Amino acid sequence: MSLSHRGLAVTILFTLSMGAGLHAQPRDEALPPPPPPPLVGSEVPQPEIVLQPPDDGFVPISELPPEEQLPAAPLLIAAYAFVVVALFAYLLTIARRLGAVKQEIVRLDAELERSKRP
């Protein structure tokens, strides 16, 4: 063998020997015991079935403590009062704008009358 072939052979053998060490699994004497064989038929323990209602977070108001209950009547009255006040304010703004439009119509009508008279 020539020198280059010998170097190639040594490199290949060295690489193979290093790779073989990476894949080898060391034998551990303290391995855990194998799992028990599966149970069959009547040996399988049956789970106890307990039907519970789904927990969706709903709690009836009768079961809430008093500090967590919201009184509905004051909130409803406040909502209606807000709507009535907002509607009244809107009607006032419309009335003011309508008055301004009436004044503009009167002014334009008077100007039209003056322009018709020579």
C-alpha positions as CSV (number, residue, x, y, z in Angstrom):
1,M,0.0,0.0,0.0
2,S,1.2,3.4,-0.7
3,L,1.4,6.2,1.9
4,S,-1.7,7.9,0.7
5,H,-3.8,4.7,0.8
6,R,-2.4,3.9,4.2
7,G,-3.4,7.4,5.5
8,L,-6.8,7.0,4.0
9,A,-7.3,3.6,5.6
10,V,-6.2,4.9,9.0
11,T,-8.6,7.9,8.7
12,I,-11.5,5.7,7.8
13,L,-10.8,3.2,10.6
14,F,-10.4,6.1,13.1
15,T,-13.7,7.7,11.9
16,L,-15.5,4.4,12.1
17,S,-14.2,3.6,15.6
18,M,-15.2,7.1,16.9
19,G,-18.7,6.8,15.4
20,A,-19.2,3.4,16.9
21,G,-18.6,4.7,20.3
22,L,-21.3,7.3,19.9
23,H,-24.0,4.8,19.1
24,A,-23.2,2.3,21.7
25,Q,-25.6,2.2,24.7
26,P,-23.9,1.6,28.0
27,R,-25.4,-1.2,30.1
28,D,-26.8,0.2,33.3
29,E,-27.3,-2.4,36.0
30,A,-29.9,-0.2,37.8
31,L,-32.5,-0.4,35.0
32,P,-36.1,0.0,36.2
33,P,-38.2,-3.2,36.2
34,P,-40.3,-3.9,33.1
35,P,-43.9,-2.8,33.3
36,P,-46.4,-5.4,34.5
37,P,-48.4,-7.2,31.8
38,P,-51.7,-5.6,30.8
39,L,-54.8,-6.7,32.6
40,V,-57.5,-8.4,30.7
41,G,-61.2,-9.0,31.2
42,S,-62.5,-8.7,34.8
43,E,-59.0,-7.9,36.1
44,V,-59.3,-4.4,34.7
45,P,-60.4,-2.0,37.4
46,Q,-63.5,0.0,36.4
47,P,-63.4,3.7,37.2
48,E,-66.1,5.1,39.4
49,I,-68.4,7.2,37.2
50,V,-69.7,10.3,38.9
51,L,-71.9,12.6,36.9
52,Q,-71.3,16.2,37.7
53,P,-72.9,19.2,36.0
54,P,-70.4,21.1,33.8
55,D,-68.7,24.0,35.5
56,D,-69.5,26.8,33.1
57,G,-69.1,29.5,35.8
58,F,-72.8,30.3,36.1
59,V,-74.0,30.9,39.6
60,P,-77.6,31.8,40.3
61,I,-78.1,35.2,41.8
62,S,-79.9,33.6,44.8
63,E,-76.6,31.9,45.7
64,L,-74.4,35.0,45.5
65,P,-73.4,36.9,48.6
66,P,-75.2,40.2,49.1
67,E,-72.0,42.3,48.5
68,E,-71.7,40.8,44.9
69,Q,-75.4,41.4,43.9
70,L,-76.1,44.5,41.8
71,P,-79.4,46.2,42.4
72,A,-81.2,46.3,39.0
73,A,-83.7,49.1,39.6
74,P,-81.3,52.0,40.2
75,L,-79.3,51.0,37.2
76,L,-82.4,50.8,35.0
77,I,-83.7,54.2,36.2
78,A,-80.2,55.7,35.6
79,A,-80.1,54.3,32.0
80,Y,-83.6,55.7,31.2
81,A,-82.8,59.0,32.7
82,F,-79.6,59.3,30.6
83,V,-81.6,58.5,27.4
84,V,-84.3,61.0,28.2
85,V,-81.7,63.8,29.0
86,A,-79.7,63.0,25.8
87,L,-82.9,63.1,23.7
88,F,-84.0,66.4,25.3
89,A,-80.5,67.9,24.6
90,Y,-80.8,66.7,21.0
91,L,-84.2,68.3,20.5
92,L,-82.9,71.6,22.0
93,T,-80.1,71.7,19.4
94,I,-82.5,70.9,16.6
95,A,-84.9,73.7,17.8
96,R,-82.0,76.2,17.9
97,R,-80.9,75.2,14.4
98,L,-84.5,75.5,13.1
99,G,-84.7,79.0,14.6
100,A,-81.5,80.0,12.8
101,V,-82.9,78.6,9.5
102,K,-86.2,80.5,10.0
103,Q,-84.2,83.7,10.5
104,E,-82.2,83.1,7.4
105,I,-85.3,82.4,5.3
106,V,-86.9,85.7,6.6
107,R,-83.7,87.6,5.7
108,L,-83.5,86.0,2.2
109,D,-87.2,86.7,1.6
110,A,-86.7,90.4,2.5
111,E,-83.6,90.6,0.3
112,L,-85.5,89.0,-2.6
113,E,-88.3,91.6,-2.2
114,R,-85.8,94.5,-2.3
115,S,-84.2,93.1,-5.4
116,K,-87.5,92.9,-7.2
117,R,-88.4,96.6,-6.7
118,P,-86.5,98.8,-9.0
